[in-house]
Amino acid sequence: MRYTNARKVLPQKLITEIQKYVQGETLYIPKPKTEYMNWGSLSGGRRLLEQRNTEIRNAFQNRSSIEQLAKEFFLSTETIKKIVYSHKK
């Protein structure tokens, strides 16, 4: 997170109003919700996990055991259970 001096970006009238509530502290101003991106959407990480989970679900439906899948994908059996028993298709 980057620090920006309010005097460089805000009008004095707004700074005076904000000072009624906070003085001399760092204030975080979040982005509007429309600016947020889902985790992994830029790097492709989300897509890779969805592909992996689809592969795990398919293997489970084709008779692979939870223990086999845990070893094959280097995940805990509890994680495999969460993936295969979730309702996401």
C-alpha positions in Angstrom: 0.0 0.0 0.0 1.3 3.4 -1.0 1.3 6.5 1.2 0.1 9.8 -0.4 0.0 13.1 1.4 -3.6 14.3 1.4 -2.5 17.9 0.6 -1.3 16.7 -2.8 -4.6 15.1 -3.9 -7.5 16.5 -1.9 -9.0 20.0 -1.7 -8.3 21.9 1.5 -12.1 22.0 2.3 -12.2 18.2 2.3 -9.1 17.9 4.4 -10.6 20.3 7.0 -13.7 18.1 7.1 -11.7 14.9 7.5 -9.7 16.5 10.3 -12.8 16.7 12.3 -12.7 12.9 12.6 -9.0 12.0 12.2 -5.8 14.0 12.7 -2.2 12.9 12.2 -3.1 9.2 11.4 -2.8 7.1 8.3 -6.2 6.8 6.8 -7.1 3.9 4.4 -9.6 4.8 1.7 -10.7 1.6 -0.1 -11.5 1.3 -3.8 -15.1 1.2 -4.8 -16.4 -2.3 -5.0 -16.6 -2.1 -8.8 -12.8 -1.7 -8.9 -12.1 -5.0 -7.1 -11.0 -8.1 -9.0 -11.4 -11.6 -7.8 -8.4 -13.4 -6.4 -6.3 -14.9 -9.2 -8.2 -13.3 -12.1 -5.1 -11.5 -13.4 -2.5 -14.2 -12.7 -4.6 -17.1 -13.9 -4.4 -18.8 -10.6 -8.1 -19.1 -10.2 -8.5 -20.7 -13.6 -5.7 -23.3 -12.7 -7.4 -24.2 -9.4 -10.8 -24.6 -11.1 -9.2 -26.9 -13.7 -7.5 -28.9 -11.0 -10.7 -29.2 -9.0 -12.6 -30.3 -12.1 -9.9 -33.0 -12.8 -10.2 -34.2 -9.2 -14.1 -34.4 -9.4 -13.9 -36.3 -12.7 -11.3 -38.8 -11.3 -13.5 -39.3 -8.2 -16.5 -40.0 -10.4 -14.4 -42.5 -12.3 -13.8 -44.5 -9.1 -10.5 -43.0 -7.8 -10.5 -43.0 -4.0 -10.0 -39.9 -1.9 -6.8 -41.3 -0.6 -5.4 -41.9 -4.1 -6.4 -38.4 -5.2 -4.8 -36.9 -2.1 -1.5 -38.6 -2.9 -1.7 -37.7 -6.6 -2.5 -34.0 -6.1 -0.4 -33.6 -2.9 -3.5 -32.4 -0.9 -5.0 -33.6 2.4 -7.9 -36.0 2.3 -10.0 -33.3 3.9 -9.3 -30.9 1.1 -10.1 -33.6 -1.5 -13.4 -34.3 0.3 -14.3 -30.6 0.2 -13.6 -30.5 -3.5 -15.5 -33.7 -4.5 -18.5 -33.1 -2.2 -19.0 -29.5 -3.0 -22.0 -28.7 -5.2 -19.9 -26.7 -7.7 -20.0 -28.3 -11.2 
